[in-house]
């Protein structure tokens, strides 16, 4: 019976360590991303703030951290911060081409608002060059029409 308690304690400690490791490497990025998809940027921002440091995040999660942060900054009208976050997400890399295309489209939209049509067109061409789902393509075309 004494042995069983040691095994149970070892299992519990292992579970706790795995959970802590997962939290450190994954952060709250996935939860923030889910709130963003539900069109709840305030909840996404609150959740993202629970990730204390990006240096411990995995590469993929770090890219999505900046991706989500860019969306939040865009929603708040902080275009310069949003632009920096989107560029950082692209530099680190995003797992899905749909997300990369959305990032390019958002950068195109920001540059268009800042009256930089050349960069806006450059980013929209990069977005169009990617193979994406129909609803993403529709968003890219909407931004392209806005640029003119």
N, C-alpha and C positions, 0 to 999 in steps of 0.2 A: 504494500500500500504506500509506503514511503517513496518507492520508485515512481509510482504513478503520479504523485504530487510533483516530483522533479520534472517529469515529462510534460505535465500540464503547465507548469511554470515556464519551462523552456518554450513550449508552443505559444504561450501568451506573450512572452518577451519577443519571440520571433515575429509574431503578428504585429506587435506594437512597433518594432523596428522597421518592418516592411511598410507599415502605414506612414510612419514619419518620413522614411526615405521617399516614398511616393509623393507626399505632400511637398517636400523640399524640391524634388525634381520636376513635379508637374504644377505645383502652385495651385492657384485658383483660376487659372487661365481658361480651362475647359468650362467651368461654371459661368464665368463672365461671358464667354463666347455664346453659351446657351441663352443667357439673358439678352444678349445683343440680337440673336436670331428672333427672339420674341418681341423685339423692338422695345426693350426696356433699358435704355442706355444708363439711367441713373443706378439701377440695380447692378448693371454690369460694372460700372465704375466702382461702386462700393465693394463688390466682390473682388475686383482686380486689385484694389488697395490692400487686400488681405495678403497678397504676395509681397512679402517684405523686401526681398532682394531678387533681382533678375539674374545675378551671377550664378546662382545655384540651379536655375532652370535648365532643363535639357534644351538642346539647340532648337528642336521643333517648337517646344512650348515658348521659348524666348521669342521666336519669330511671330508666333500668334499673340504673345503678350503685346508686342508693338502694333500688330494688326488691329487688335481690339482697342488698344489705347488710341490709335489713329481714328477709328470710328467714333469713339467717345469724344475726342477733341473736335472732330468735324461737327458732331451734334451740338457741341457747346459753342461753336463758332470760332474756335481757336485754330485757325487755318495753318499758321506757321508751325505750331506744335504738331498738328495732324500730319502735315507734309513730312516733317522730320521723322515721325513715328512710322509712317508708311514706307519711307525710304529705308529706315532701319529694318523693317520687316522684310523688305525685298533683299536687302544685303545679307541678312541671316538666312533667309529662305523660308518659303511656305510649302507645306506638303502637297496641297492640292492646286492644280492649275486654275480652277475656278476662283480660288482665293487670291492667287497671284493676279489674275485678270481683273478682279474687283479692285485690288490695290492700285493697279495701273489706271483703271477708270477713275478712281477717287483722286488720284494725283492729277489726272487730266482735268477733272472738274475744279480742283483747287487752283491749278495754274490758270485755268480759264477765268475764274473769279478774280485772280490777281492780274488779269489782262496780259498774260504771257501765252499767247495763242500758239507760238512755235513749240514750246515745251508741252502744251496741252495736246497738240496734234501728235507729237512724238510718243507720248504716253498712250494715247488712244490707239495708235498703230501697234504698239507693243501688246496691248490688250487684245486687239483683233487678231494678232498673229497666233494666239493660243487657242487650242481646241477646248471649248467650254460648252456647258449645257445651255439650252435655249433661253432660259430665264436670265442667265448671266449675259448672253449675247444681246438680249433685248436691252439690258441696262447699259451695256457698252454702246449700243446704237443710240440710246437716248442721250448719253453724254456727248457722243459724236455730233448729234443733231444740235445740241446746245452750243457746242463749240462753233459750229457752222462751217 
